[in-house]
Amino acid sequence: MKATRTFDPSREPISDLLLFEGAEVGIVTDALARSQVFAAKPGEVVLTANSPNVTVYVLLRGTLRVDVTSGDGGATHVARGECVGELSVIDGTLTSATVTAVDECELLALEGALVLELADFSHAVARNLLRLLSRRLRGTNVMLREEAEHSDLLRLRATTDALTGLFSRGWLDGMIDRLAGRAEKGGESFAVIIMDVDHFKTFNDSWGQVVGDRVLQRVADALRAGLRPTDLAARYGGEEFVAILNGLDDPDTAVRIAQRVHAAVGRISLAAEVGSKTAPVTVSLGVAVRAKGEDPNTLLARADQALHRAKQVGGDRVEH
């Protein structure tokens, strides 16, 4: 930045400069008459995050961008009358943000010692500093909350299938690994069901992708309805689904749960979507209970083999 002139409070308005609102004119004008005005070009950095700073900059013209965190997510903007740098001046720490000129800017540069001196002599300046700090803190809290919500959304997207609302394959792979590890350390065993929608391509080819997506959503709902509250379900990919039956080592019970899911799918009606009752939705299901020492890939492969046997004999059935 380049110093362009000494500030002249007798010729330049200060009533809309937040730091001096309501302050005693004599005290303020005497102090400001000793201060320089700097010009900043678009893109020029006024303050750099995590750097020493002894100056409060009051924006006289233009707009400043304040990046509290890296990237675009934590940016706010400062307009005429507002200031930057006051926090690091008051507490003597490094700056908490990078401040950049958005367009042509003029800034009144106030030495930190001068600002603190003004606060000592003027109740209005001290009050305004508190107001500015409070506003900055509230703004930071809003950004932190928005970043936390954004992080939660990213985590949700990473673990949830957007179409069906079931867990994602990535989540499923990690969960099966953890459950297998616990079982090897004396925890409960578990079973898996792999389910595939029969002749799914027909729905897309005959009525379009919208109906195909609706079929997947209905099947996901039926899967949830057929499982126990402690069981977990994921969309494995395409028209394939996987369920984890927690705390279960009995093949007969696992098959009964799969048959319950099969029956729930059989009650799906697409009459509203295709205008006909002649479009039944059926699924094939393969069931496998984890054997002691069995790794997750082998367990899933056994369930997939059972699913393949169901498909080979026409589908619409449960095999184990």
C-alpha positions as CSV (number, residue, x, y, z in Angstrom):
1,M,0.0,0.0,0.0
2,K,1.1,3.6,-0.6
3,A,0.6,6.6,1.7
4,T,-1.2,9.3,-0.3
5,R,-1.9,12.1,2.2
6,T,-2.4,13.1,5.8
7,F,-6.0,12.8,7.0
8,D,-7.7,16.2,7.4
9,P,-10.7,15.8,9.8
10,S,-11.8,19.4,9.1
11,R,-12.5,18.6,5.4
12,E,-13.4,14.9,5.5
13,P,-16.5,13.5,7.2
14,I,-16.0,11.2,10.2
15,S,-19.6,10.9,11.4
16,D,-20.1,7.6,9.7
17,L,-16.8,6.1,10.8
18,L,-18.0,3.5,13.4
19,L,-15.0,3.8,15.6
20,F,-15.7,7.5,16.3
21,E,-19.5,7.6,16.4
22,G,-20.6,9.9,19.2
23,A,-17.0,10.6,20.3
24,E,-15.8,14.0,21.5
25,V,-14.9,16.0,18.4
26,G,-11.8,17.7,19.8
27,I,-10.1,14.6,21.0
28,V,-10.8,12.7,17.8
29,T,-9.8,15.4,15.3
30,D,-6.5,16.1,17.1
31,A,-5.6,12.5,16.9
32,L,-6.8,12.0,13.3
33,A,-4.8,15.0,12.1
34,R,-1.6,13.0,12.8
35,S,-2.7,9.9,10.8
36,Q,-2.0,8.9,7.2
37,V,-4.3,7.8,4.4
38,F,-3.2,4.8,2.3
39,A,-4.4,3.7,-1.1
40,A,-4.8,0.0,-1.9
41,K,-5.3,-1.4,-5.4
42,P,-7.8,-4.3,-6.2
43,G,-6.3,-7.5,-5.0
44,E,-3.7,-5.8,-2.8
45,V,-3.3,-7.4,0.7
46,V,-3.9,-5.0,3.6
47,L,-3.3,-7.6,6.4
48,T,-2.0,-11.1,6.3
49,A,-3.3,-13.8,8.6
50,N,-1.0,-14.9,11.5
51,S,1.2,-11.9,11.2
52,P,2.2,-9.1,13.7
53,N,0.1,-5.9,13.4
54,V,0.1,-2.6,15.2
55,T,-2.3,-0.6,13.0
56,V,-6.1,-0.2,12.8
57,Y,-7.3,0.5,9.3
58,V,-10.5,2.5,8.9
59,L,-12.0,2.1,5.5
60,L,-12.8,5.5,3.9
61,R,-13.6,4.3,0.3
62,G,-14.0,0.9,-1.4
63,T,-14.6,-2.6,-0.1
64,L,-12.4,-5.0,1.7
65,R,-12.6,-8.8,1.8
66,V,-11.8,-10.5,5.1
67,D,-10.9,-14.2,5.0
68,V,-11.0,-15.7,8.5
69,T,-10.2,-19.1,7.2
70,S,-8.6,-20.4,4.0
71,G,-10.7,-20.8,0.8
72,D,-14.0,-19.1,0.0
73,G,-16.1,-20.5,2.8
74,G,-14.9,-18.0,5.5
75,A,-15.1,-14.6,3.7
76,T,-16.9,-11.5,4.7
77,H,-16.8,-8.0,3.3
78,V,-16.1,-4.6,5.0
79,A,-17.5,-1.3,3.7
80,R,-16.9,2.4,4.4
81,G,-16.8,3.3,8.1
82,E,-15.8,-0.1,9.3
83,C,-12.3,-1.1,10.4
84,V,-9.9,-4.0,10.4
85,G,-6.9,-4.9,12.6
86,E,-8.5,-3.8,15.9
87,L,-8.5,-7.3,17.4
88,S,-4.7,-7.9,17.0
89,V,-4.0,-4.3,18.3
90,I,-6.1,-4.7,21.4
91,D,-4.9,-8.2,22.5
92,G,-1.4,-7.9,21.1
93,T,-1.6,-11.2,19.2
94,L,-1.1,-12.2,15.5
95,T,-3.8,-11.2,13.0
96,S,-6.6,-13.7,12.6
97,A,-7.5,-13.0,9.0
98,T,-6.2,-12.0,5.6
99,V,-7.7,-8.7,4.4
100,T,-7.6,-7.9,0.7
101,A,-8.9,-4.9,-1.3
102,V,-11.8,-5.8,-3.5
103,D,-11.6,-2.6,-5.5
104,E,-9.8,0.8,-5.2
105,C,-9.7,1.5,-1.5
106,E,-8.6,4.3,0.8
107,L,-7.8,3.5,4.4
108,L,-7.1,5.7,7.4
109,A,-4.2,4.1,9.2
110,L,-4.3,4.6,13.0
111,E,-1.4,3.5,15.1
112,G,-2.4,1.0,17.7
113,A,-1.1,3.1,20.6
114,L,-3.2,6.0,19.3
115,V,-6.4,3.9,19.2
116,L,-5.8,2.7,22.8
117,E,-5.0,6.3,23.9
118,L,-8.3,7.4,22.3
119,A,-10.2,4.6,24.2
120,D,-8.7,5.8,27.4
121,F,-9.8,9.4,26.9
122,S,-13.2,8.8,25.1
123,H,-15.9,6.6,26.5
124,A,-17.5,6.7,23.1
125,V,-14.4,5.3,21.3
126,A,-14.1,2.6,24.0
127,R,-17.8,1.7,23.6
128,N,-17.4,1.6,19.8
129,L,-14.4,-0.7,20.0
130,L,-16.5,-3.1,22.1
131,R,-19.3,-2.9,19.5
132,L,-16.9,-3.6,16.7
133,L,-15.3,-6.5,18.5
134,S,-18.8,-7.9,19.4
135,R,-19.8,-7.7,15.7
136,R,-16.6,-9.4,14.6
137,L,-17.1,-12.2,17.2
138,R,-20.7,-12.7,16.1
139,G,-19.6,-12.8,12.4
140,T,-16.9,-15.3,13.2
141,N,-19.4,-17.5,15.1
142,V,-21.7,-17.5,12.2
143,M,-18.9,-18.5,9.8
144,L,-17.8,-21.3,12.2
145,R,-21.4,-22.5,12.5
146,E,-21.8,-22.5,8.7
147,E,-18.4,-24.3,8.3
148,A,-19.5,-26.9,10.8
149,E,-22.8,-27.4,9.0
150,H,-21.0,-27.7,5.7
151,S,-18.6,-30.3,7.2
152,D,-21.6,-32.3,8.6
153,L,-23.2,-32.1,5.1
154,L,-20.0,-33.4,3.5
155,R,-19.8,-36.3,6.0
156,L,-23.5,-37.1,5.4
157,R,-23.0,-37.1,1.6
158,A,-19.9,-39.4,2.1
159,T,-21.9,-41.9,4.1
160,T,-25.4,-41.7,2.6
161,D,-26.8,-42.6,-0.8
162,A,-28.5,-39.5,-2.2
163,L,-31.3,-41.4,-4.0
164,T,-32.4,-43.9,-1.4
165,G,-31.2,-42.4,1.9
166,L,-29.5,-45.7,2.8
167,F,-25.9,-45.8,3.8
168,S,-23.3,-45.7,1.0
169,R,-21.0,-48.5,-0.1
170,G,-18.0,-46.8,1.4
171,W,-19.7,-46.6,4.7
172,L,-20.7,-50.3,4.4
173,D,-17.2,-51.5,3.6
174,G,-15.9,-49.7,6.7
175,M,-18.6,-51.0,9.0
176,I,-18.2,-54.6,7.9
177,D,-14.5,-54.4,8.6
178,R,-15.2,-53.0,12.1
179,L,-17.8,-55.6,12.9
180,A,-15.5,-58.4,11.8
181,G,-12.7,-57.0,13.9
182,R,-15.0,-56.9,17.0
183,A,-16.3,-60.4,16.4
184,E,-12.7,-61.7,16.3
185,K,-12.1,-60.1,19.7
186,G,-15.1,-61.9,21.2
187,G,-17.9,-59.7,20.0
188,E,-21.1,-60.8,18.4
189,S,-21.2,-62.4,15.0
190,F,-23.4,-61.0,12.1
191,A,-25.0,-62.0,8.8
192,V,-25.3,-60.2,5.5
193,I,-28.0,-60.1,2.9
194,I,-27.2,-59.1,-0.7
195,M,-30.4,-58.1,-2.6
196,D,-30.7,-57.3,-6.3
197,V,-33.8,-56.0,-8.2
198,D,-34.9,-58.5,-10.9
199,H,-35.0,-57.2,-14.5
200,F,-34.3,-53.7,-13.4
201,K,-33.3,-52.6,-16.8
202,T,-36.8,-53.2,-18.0
203,F,-38.1,-50.3,-15.8
204,N,-35.7,-47.9,-17.3
205,D,-36.2,-49.0,-20.8
206,S,-40.0,-49.1,-20.7
207,W,-40.8,-46.1,-18.5
208,G,-37.6,-44.1,-18.2
209,Q,-35.1,-43.3,-15.5
210,V,-37.6,-41.5,-13.3
211,V,-39.6,-44.7,-12.8
212,G,-36.3,-46.6,-12.4
213,D,-35.3,-44.3,-9.6
214,R,-38.7,-44.6,-8.0
215,V,-38.3,-48.4,-8.0
216,L,-35.0,-48.1,-6.2
217,Q,-36.5,-45.8,-3.6
218,R,-39.5,-48.1,-3.0
219,V,-37.2,-51.2,-2.7
220,A,-35.0,-49.3,-0.2
221,D,-38.2,-48.5,1.8
222,A,-39.2,-52.1,1.7
223,L,-35.7,-53.2,2.9
224,R,-35.9,-50.9,5.9
225,A,-39.4,-52.2,6.7
226,G,-38.3,-55.8,6.6
227,L,-35.2,-55.4,8.8
228,R,-35.0,-55.2,12.6
229,P,-34.3,-51.9,14.2
230,T,-30.7,-53.0,15.0
231,D,-29.9,-54.0,11.4
232,L,-28.2,-51.7,8.9
233,A,-28.8,-51.2,5.1
234,A,-26.8,-49.7,2.3
235,R,-27.1,-49.3,-1.4
236,Y,-24.2,-51.3,-2.7
237,G,-24.3,-50.0,-6.3
238,G,-26.8,-49.8,-9.1
239,E,-29.8,-51.9,-8.2
240,E,-28.0,-53.9,-5.6
241,F,-28.4,-53.5,-1.8
242,V,-26.7,-55.0,1.2
243,A,-28.1,-55.4,4.8
244,I,-26.0,-56.2,7.9
245,L,-27.9,-58.3,10.5
246,N,-26.2,-57.4,13.8
247,G,-25.7,-59.9,16.6
248,L,-27.0,-62.8,14.5
249,D,-25.3,-66.2,14.0
250,D,-28.3,-68.4,13.2
251,P,-28.8,-69.0,9.4
252,D,-32.5,-69.8,9.8
253,T,-33.2,-66.4,11.5
254,A,-31.2,-64.6,8.8
255,V,-33.2,-66.4,6.1
256,R,-36.5,-65.4,7.8
257,I,-35.5,-61.8,7.9
258,A,-34.6,-62.0,4.2
259,Q,-38.0,-63.5,3.5
260,R,-39.7,-60.7,5.3
261,V,-37.8,-58.2,3.1
262,H,-38.8,-60.2,0.0
263,A,-42.4,-60.1,1.0
264,A,-42.3,-56.3,1.7
265,V,-40.9,-55.8,-1.8
266,G,-43.7,-57.9,-3.2
267,R,-46.2,-55.4,-1.9
268,I,-44.8,-52.6,-4.0
269,S,-47.3,-51.1,-6.5
270,L,-46.2,-49.0,-9.4
271,A,-49.8,-48.3,-10.6
272,A,-49.4,-44.6,-10.0
273,E,-46.1,-44.4,-11.9
274,V,-46.9,-46.5,-14.9
275,G,-50.6,-46.5,-15.0
276,S,-50.8,-50.3,-14.8
277,K,-50.7,-53.1,-12.2
278,T,-48.7,-55.3,-14.6
279,A,-45.3,-54.1,-13.6
280,P,-44.4,-56.1,-10.5
281,V,-41.2,-55.4,-8.6
282,T,-39.3,-58.5,-7.5
283,V,-35.9,-59.1,-5.9
284,S,-33.5,-61.9,-5.4
285,L,-31.7,-62.2,-2.1
286,G,-28.5,-64.1,-1.0
287,V,-27.9,-64.7,2.7
288,A,-24.6,-65.6,4.5
289,V,-23.7,-65.8,8.2
290,R,-20.2,-64.9,9.1
291,A,-18.1,-67.9,10.2
292,K,-15.4,-67.5,12.8
293,G,-12.2,-66.1,11.3
294,E,-13.9,-65.2,8.0
295,D,-12.8,-61.9,6.4
296,P,-15.5,-59.5,5.1
297,N,-14.7,-60.0,1.5
298,T,-15.2,-63.8,1.8
299,L,-18.5,-63.3,3.6
300,L,-19.8,-60.9,1.0
301,A,-18.6,-63.3,-1.8
302,R,-20.6,-66.2,-0.2
303,A,-23.7,-64.0,0.0
304,D,-23.2,-63.0,-3.6
305,Q,-22.9,-66.7,-4.6
306,A,-26.2,-67.3,-2.9
307,L,-27.7,-64.4,-4.8
308,H,-26.4,-65.8,-8.1
309,R,-28.1,-69.1,-7.3
310,A,-31.4,-67.3,-6.8
311,K,-31.0,-65.5,-10.1
312,Q,-30.1,-68.8,-12.0
313,V,-33.4,-70.4,-11.1
314,G,-35.5,-67.4,-12.1
315,G,-35.1,-64.9,-9.3
316,D,-37.8,-63.6,-7.0
317,R,-36.5,-65.8,-4.1
318,V,-34.2,-66.1,-1.1
319,E,-31.1,-68.4,-1.2
320,H,-28.4,-69.1,1.4
